[in-house]
Amino acid sequence: MPRRNFPSILLYSFGLALASSLVFNGFLLYQQYRQHRPDEYEREVADNVMFRQQLLECTQDNRQKDSLIRKLEQFSKAPPPHTRAKALK
């Protein structure tokens, strides 16, 4: 009876080893593919730097606009110039 199970266990082990080998080789090929395309990695880094620069510029522009809006709000709350001149006299 043990002789009947021996070929199936051997085939199962061989299949498992083959499958794990294929997965490992696929992983190595993927890593090798990623290493051979540094130009794309550099492009991603450059795009990231450009995006951060644009974000920084937008943030600065928004701060400038906010400060101008605050100045306009303060100016609109101030009394008209002719009433201020009368109040100073």
C-alpha positions in Angstrom: 0.0 0.0 0.0 2.7 2.6 0.7 4.1 2.0 -2.8 0.9 3.3 -4.4 1.2 6.7 -2.6 4.8 7.1 -3.4 4.4 8.3 -7.1 1.6 10.8 -6.2 3.7 12.3 -3.4 6.7 12.6 -5.7 4.6 14.2 -8.4 3.0 16.6 -5.9 6.4 17.6 -4.6 7.8 18.1 -8.1 4.8 20.3 -9.0 5.1 22.3 -5.9 8.8 22.9 -6.5 8.1 23.9 -10.1 5.4 26.3 -9.1 7.6 28.0 -6.4 10.5 28.2 -8.9 8.3 29.9 -11.4 7.0 32.4 -8.9 10.6 33.1 -7.7 11.9 33.5 -11.2 9.0 35.9 -12.0 9.9 38.0 -9.0 13.6 38.1 -10.1 12.6 39.1 -13.7 10.3 41.9 -12.3 13.2 43.2 -10.1 15.6 43.1 -13.1 13.0 44.9 -15.3 12.6 47.7 -12.7 16.4 48.1 -12.4 16.8 48.5 -16.2 14.5 51.4 -16.4 16.1 54.1 -14.3 15.0 56.8 -16.8 11.4 56.1 -15.9 12.2 56.3 -12.2 14.1 59.6 -12.7 11.1 60.9 -14.7 8.8 60.0 -11.8 11.1 61.8 -9.3 11.2 64.8 -11.6 7.5 64.8 -12.0 7.2 64.6 -8.2 9.6 67.5 -7.8 7.7 69.5 -10.4 4.4 68.8 -8.7 5.7 69.9 -5.3 7.0 73.1 -6.9 3.7 73.8 -8.5 1.9 73.1 -5.2 4.3 75.4 -3.4 3.6 78.2 -5.9 -0.1 77.7 -5.6 0.1 77.9 -1.8 2.1 81.1 -2.0 -0.3 82.6 -4.5 -3.3 81.6 -2.3 -1.6 83.3 0.7 -1.0 86.4 -1.3 -4.6 86.5 -2.4 -5.8 85.9 1.1 -3.8 88.8 2.4 -5.1 91.0 -0.4 -8.6 90.0 0.5 -8.0 90.8 4.2 -6.6 94.2 3.2 -9.7 94.9 1.0 -12.0 93.8 3.8 -10.2 96.1 6.3 -10.3 98.9 3.7 -14.1 98.4 3.1 -14.8 98.5 6.8 -13.0 101.8 7.2 -15.1 105.0 7.1 -15.0 107.0 3.9 -12.0 109.4 3.6 -14.1 112.6 4.0 -15.6 111.4 7.3 -12.2 110.4 8.6 -10.8 113.8 7.8 -13.7 115.5 9.7 -13.2 113.1 12.7 -9.5 114.1 12.9 -10.3 117.8 13.1 
